[in-house]
Amino acid sequence: MSESKAVILVGGPSRGTRFRPLSLNSPKPLFPVAGRPIISHHLDALSKVKGLKEVLIIGLFEDKVFAPFIDNASLDYLHEYQALGTAGGIYHFRDEILRGSTKQFFVMHIDIACSFPLNEMITAHGRHRGVCTMLGTKVPASEATKYGCLVANNETNQVLHYVEKPDTFISDLISCGVFLFDISVFSEMKKALDKKESQEQSEFVSSSHDELRLEQDILRPLTESNNLYVHVTKEFWRQIKTAGSAISANALYLEAEAREGSDRLAKNTSGGPEIIGAVYIHPSAHVDPTAKIGPNVSIGPRVKIMAGVRVKDTILLDSVHIGKASCVLHSIIGWNSRIGSWARVEGCPVHEGDSSMMKNGVKSQSITILGKDVSVMDETIIRNCIVLPHKELKSCFHNEILM
């Protein structure tokens, strides 16, 4: 079997604007979903790949952000000197990727929740030996234009046409942001950079010569040379672009663990709280036996949930306190936040494609997010709100962004 590596593209702090207010206190790759950092789900999937030798994380975050992960000898963080684009960083660090006897390598975007059928991708890639096999999935036709859309030969899985976020409907088959590349892709990247440089010289345009976009500058030309293929998955996939989409990702990962019979998930026990569906409770959290939790709830370290509390479709982050008889639905409650007694914090379920906080100047229906260190007083209702850190809410609010 060919030796392989993997690259996880994590972006940088300035790219996390749609993940606010959560990204104000946690880099998106480290935000806990289903009780673990988003990047941990990628690393878990990669640990099951046969013949995988090393994982490289490429991004613009400071080195110390990923220090807890780099203790592992087979993991390394490569810090871009500037924003190089999704392919520019890969090309810039090509020597690190090629070191050893690498024959192929995975590239994964950080902002996805996925079943990551990576071994199946290797098998599919081995059948055609094109330059790239991309992971694809079907989405509702109404949402397809928000992604990279592709048209493929149903028999050979060769991608005939690829467009990133097209203006009109092309296909309901989209890119999942997971790719398996042959190392020959570096010659394709060199061609793309040379072409870009010659165009800029002829048009007297100046930009970063090293900047290269994976989807537009590399994948589209590969379709023209018949070197791009797709492996279609019917398992779960979800983008994590906005803070609200973390709730959907949380549910997908928890439900997947439940199907696998994971020992991490909470179970109904005599004298314990009522657990419905897939729920993760950190060992250091305290949940009153009269509470009702689930489905699709993650409870972080040192959380305290008092008597009679109801929690559903929610992420409770480190050191949250929820007073007696309160209700938290479709929400993310930030670090050290406190919800009083007989209070209600509630959002709306987020559907695929619901990403904007505002529509026509009005707060759109979405999950409720409380930033770090937010206090909600007793007998208060907070519904469909985004609350920035360090706020004290003494009255009820609906459909607002509270600065």
C-alpha positions in Angstrom: 0.0 0.0 0.0 1.2 3.5 -0.9 2.4 5.6 2.1 0.2 8.5 2.7 0.0 11.7 4.8 -2.7 14.1 5.6 -3.1 17.9 5.6 -5.8 19.7 7.7 -6.4 23.2 6.6 -7.4 25.3 9.6 -7.4 28.9 8.3 -6.8 31.6 10.7 -8.3 33.9 13.4 -9.6 36.5 10.9 -11.5 33.9 9.0 -13.7 33.0 12.0 -16.0 36.0 11.8 -19.1 33.9 11.1 -18.3 31.8 14.1 -18.7 34.8 16.5 -19.2 35.3 19.4 -17.8 31.8 20.1 -14.6 32.5 18.1 -13.8 35.4 20.4 -12.8 33.0 23.1 -12.0 29.8 21.2 -10.3 29.2 17.8 -12.9 27.4 15.7 -10.7 24.2 15.2 -10.6 23.8 19.0 -14.3 24.5 19.7 -15.8 21.5 21.4 -18.5 19.6 19.4 -19.8 16.3 20.9 -17.5 16.9 23.9 -14.2 17.2 21.8 -12.5 19.8 19.7 -13.6 19.9 16.1 -10.1 18.9 14.9 -10.1 15.8 17.2 -12.8 14.3 15.0 -10.6 14.7 11.9 -7.6 13.2 13.8 -9.6 10.3 15.0 -10.7 9.5 11.4 -7.1 9.8 10.2 -5.8 7.5 12.9 -7.9 4.7 11.3 -6.3 5.1 7.9 -4.0 2.2 6.9 -0.5 3.4 5.9 -1.0 7.0 7.1 2.4 8.2 8.4 1.9 11.8 9.4 -0.6 14.6 9.8 0.3 18.2 9.0 -1.9 21.1 10.2 -1.6 24.2 8.0 -2.9 27.6 9.0 -2.4 31.2 10.2 -3.0 30.7 13.9 -0.2 31.2 16.4 1.9 28.1 17.0 0.7 27.9 20.7 -2.9 27.3 19.6 -2.1 23.7 18.5 0.6 23.0 21.0 -1.6 20.5 23.0 -1.8 18.3 19.8 1.8 18.6 18.6 3.2 16.5 21.5 2.3 13.6 19.2 5.4 12.8 17.1 3.3 12.1 14.0 1.6 15.5 14.1 3.1 18.9 13.1 1.7 22.5 12.8 3.0 24.5 9.8 2.4 28.3 10.2 1.8 30.2 7.0 3.7 33.5 6.8 0.7 35.1 5.2 -2.7 34.0 3.8 -1.7 31.8 0.9 -5.1 30.5 -0.1 -6.3 26.9 0.3 -3.8 25.5 -2.2 -1.0 28.0 -1.7 -0.2 26.8 1.8 -0.1 23.2 0.5 2.3 24.2 -2.2 4.4 26.3 0.1 5.0 23.3 2.4 5.3 20.7 -0.3 8.8 19.6 0.9 7.3 18.7 4.3 4.4 16.8 2.6 6.8 15.0 0.2 9.4 14.1 2.9 9.8 10.4 3.2 8.2 8.1 0.6 4.8 9.9 0.3 2.8 8.8 -2.7 -0.5 10.4 -1.9 -2.0 12.7 0.8 -5.4 13.7 2.1 -6.5 17.3 2.4 -9.3 18.1 4.8 -11.0 21.4 5.5 -11.5 22.0 9.2 -15.0 23.4 9.1 -16.9 20.2 8.4 -18.5 17.4 10.4 -18.3 14.2 8.6 -18.2 10.4 8.8 -14.8 10.6 6.9 -14.9 7.4 4.9 -11.1 7.8 4.2 -10.2 4.1 3.7 -13.0 3.9 1.1 -11.6 6.9 -0.7 -8.2 5.2 -0.8 -9.8 2.1 -2.4 -11.7 4.3 -4.9 -8.5 6.3 -5.7 -6.6 3.1 -6.4 -9.1 2.0 -9.1 -8.4 5.0 -11.4 -5.1 6.6 -10.1 -6.1 10.1 -11.2 -4.5 13.1 -9.6 -7.4 13.6 -7.2 -10.4 11.8 -5.6 -12.8 14.2 -3.8 -15.4 13.2 -1.4 -18.9 14.2 -2.6 -22.4 14.1 -1.2 -26.0 14.9 -2.4 -27.7 18.0 -0.9 -31.2 19.5 -1.5 -31.3 21.2 -4.9 -32.3 24.5 -3.2 -29.0 24.5 -1.2 -26.6 23.2 -3.9 -25.4 26.6 -5.2 -23.9 27.4 -1.8 -21.2 24.8 -2.3 -18.8 23.5 -4.9 -21.0 21.7 -7.4 -19.9 18.9 -9.7 -21.2 16.8 -12.5 -19.8 13.3 -12.7 -19.9 10.2 -14.9 -22.2 7.8 -13.0 -20.2 4.7 -14.2 -16.6 5.9 -13.9 -17.1 8.6 -11.2 -14.9 10.9 -13.3 -15.8 14.6 -12.6 -16.8 16.2 -15.9 -17.6 19.7 -14.6 -16.8 21.5 -11.4 -17.9 25.0 -10.3 -17.4 26.7 -6.9 -20.7 28.3 -5.7 -22.3 28.6 -9.1 -24.9 31.4 -9.8 -27.4 28.9 -11.1 -28.2 25.2 -10.3 -25.8 22.8 -11.9 -26.0 19.6 -9.8 -27.1 18.5 -6.3 -23.8 16.6 -6.0 -21.3 18.8 -4.0 -17.8 18.7 -2.7 -17.4 17.8 1.0 -14.0 19.5 1.4 -12.1 16.2 1.7 -9.6 15.2 -1.0 -7.1 12.5 -1.7 -4.3 13.8 -4.0 -1.5 12.0 -5.8 1.8 13.8 -5.4 1.7 14.7 -9.1 -0.7 17.5 -8.0 2.3 19.6 -7.2 3.2 19.9 -10.9 -0.4 21.0 -11.5 0.0 23.7 -8.7 3.2 24.9 -10.3 1.4 25.2 -13.7 -1.4 27.2 -12.0 1.1 29.6 -10.3 3.0 30.1 -13.6 -0.3 30.8 -15.4 -1.4 33.2 -12.7 1.9 35.1 -12.9 1.8 35.4 -16.6 -1.8 36.7 -16.5 -0.8 39.3 -13.9 2.2 40.5 -15.9 0.1 40.9 -19.1 -2.7 42.7 -17.2 -0.4 44.7 -15.0 -2.1 43.4 -11.9 -0.3 42.8 -8.6 -1.2 40.3 -6.0 0.4 37.7 -3.8 2.2 35.4 -6.2 2.1 32.5 -3.8 -1.7 32.7 -3.3 -3.5 29.8 -4.8 -7.1 28.6 -4.4 -7.7 24.8 -4.3 -11.2 24.7 -5.7 -10.9 27.3 -8.5 -7.2 27.1 -9.5 -6.6 23.4 -9.1 -9.8 21.3 -9.2 -11.3 23.0 -12.2 -8.2 22.5 -14.5 -8.1 18.8 -13.3 -11.6 18.3 -14.8 -10.3 19.5 -18.1 -7.4 17.0 -18.0 -9.7 14.2 -16.9 -7.8 13.7 -13.6 -10.5 14.5 -11.1 -12.8 11.8 -9.6 -15.5 11.7 -6.9 -16.3 9.2 -4.2 -19.9 9.8 -3.2 -20.9 9.1 0.4 -24.4 8.6 1.8 -23.2 9.0 5.4 -23.5 12.2 7.4 -21.8 15.5 6.4 -22.4 19.1 7.5 -20.5 22.3 7.2 -19.5 24.2 10.3 -19.4 27.7 9.0 -21.5 29.6 11.6 -21.8 29.2 15.3 -25.3 27.9 14.9 -24.2 25.1 12.7 -22.2 23.7 15.6 -25.5 22.4 17.1 -26.2 20.4 13.9 -22.6 19.0 13.9 -22.9 18.1 17.6 -26.1 16.1 16.9 -24.5 14.3 13.9 -21.4 13.2 15.9 -23.4 12.2 19.0 -25.9 10.2 16.9 -23.0 8.5 15.1 -21.5 7.5 18.5 -24.8 6.2 19.6 -25.1 3.9 16.5 -21.6 2.6 17.3 -22.5 2.0 20.9 -19.9 4.4 22.3 -19.1 4.1 26.0 -18.6 7.9 26.2 -22.3 8.6 26.0 -24.5 9.0 29.1 -26.9 6.3 30.0 -30.0 6.1 32.1 -29.1 4.8 35.6 -30.9 4.3 38.8 -30.7 7.6 40.7 -29.4 9.5 37.7 -31.0 12.1 35.5 -33.4 11.1 32.7 -31.4 10.8 29.5 -33.1 10.9 26.1 -31.2 10.0 22.9 -27.5 10.8 22.4 -26.0 12.8 25.3 -22.4 13.5 26.3 -21.7 14.5 29.9 -18.2 15.3 31.0 -17.1 13.3 34.1 -16.6 16.5 36.1 -20.1 17.9 35.4 -22.8 17.7 38.0 -26.4 17.0 36.8 -29.2 16.8 39.3 -31.1 13.5 39.2 -34.4 15.3 38.6 -33.1 16.9 35.4 -34.1 15.8 31.9 -31.3 15.9 29.3 -31.4 15.2 25.6 -31.5 14.4 22.8 -28.3 15.8 21.2 -26.8 17.5 24.2 -23.1 18.0 25.1 -22.3 19.0 28.7 -18.7 20.3 29.3 -16.4 20.2 32.3 -17.5 21.6 35.6 -21.0 22.3 34.4 -23.7 22.4 37.2 -27.3 21.6 36.4 -29.8 22.0 39.2 -33.1 20.3 40.0 -35.9 20.1 37.4 -33.8 21.5 34.5 -34.7 20.6 30.9 -31.9 20.7 28.3 -32.3 19.7 24.6 -30.3 20.2 21.4 -27.7 22.2 23.2 -24.0 22.6 23.9 -23.1 23.7 27.5 -19.5 24.9 27.6 -17.0 24.8 30.5 -18.3 25.9 34.0 -21.9 26.8 33.0 -24.4 26.9 35.8 -28.1 26.4 35.2 -30.5 27.1 38.1 -33.4 25.0 39.1 -36.5 24.5 36.9 -34.9 26.3 33.9 -35.1 25.3 30.3 -32.4 25.4 27.6 -33.3 24.4 24.0 -31.5 24.8 20.7 -28.7 26.9 22.3 -25.0 27.2 22.9 -24.2 28.5 26.4 -20.7 30.0 26.7 -17.9 29.4 29.2 -18.7 30.5 32.8 -22.2 31.6 31.9 -24.9 31.5 34.5 -28.6 30.9 33.9 -30.9 31.6 36.9 -33.8 29.7 38.2 -37.1 29.4 36.3 -35.5 30.9 33.2 -35.9 29.9 29.6 -33.1 30.2 27.0 -34.4 29.0 23.6 -33.4 29.1 19.9 -34.9 27.7 16.7 -33.7 24.5 15.0 -31.2 25.4 12.3 -31.7 23.8 8.9 -29.1 23.2 6.2 -28.3 26.5 4.5 -29.5 28.7 7.3 -26.4 30.7 7.9 -27.0 34.4 8.1 -27.7 36.1 11.4 -29.7 38.9 9.7 -32.2 38.9 6.9 -33.6 42.2 5.6 -32.3 44.0 8.7 -34.2 41.6 11.0 -32.6 39.0 13.3 -33.2 35.6 11.5 -34.5 32.6 13.3 -31.6 30.6 14.6 -30.2 29.0 17.7 -29.5 31.2 20.7 -25.9 31.7 21.6 -24.6 33.2 24.9 -21.0 34.2 24.7 -18.5 33.8 27.6 -19.5 34.9 31.1 -23.1 35.9 30.4 -25.6 36.0 33.2 -29.4 35.4 32.7 -31.4 36.4 35.7 -34.2 34.4 37.4 -37.5 34.1 35.5 -36.1 35.6 32.3 -36.8 34.5 28.8 -34.1 34.8 26.1 -35.4 33.6 22.7 -33.5 33.6 19.4 -30.7 35.9 20.5 -27.0 36.2 20.0 -25.4 37.6 23.2 -21.8 38.8 23.2 -19.5 38.0 26.2 -19.7 39.6 29.7 -23.4 40.6 29.6 -25.9 40.6 32.4 -29.5 40.1 31.1 -32.0 41.3 33.7 -35.1 41.4 31.4 -36.5 39.3 28.5 -35.1 39.6 25.0 -36.4 38.2 21.7 -34.9 38.2 18.2 -31.9 40.4 19.0 -28.2 40.6 18.8 -27.1 41.9 22.2 -23.8 43.8 22.0 
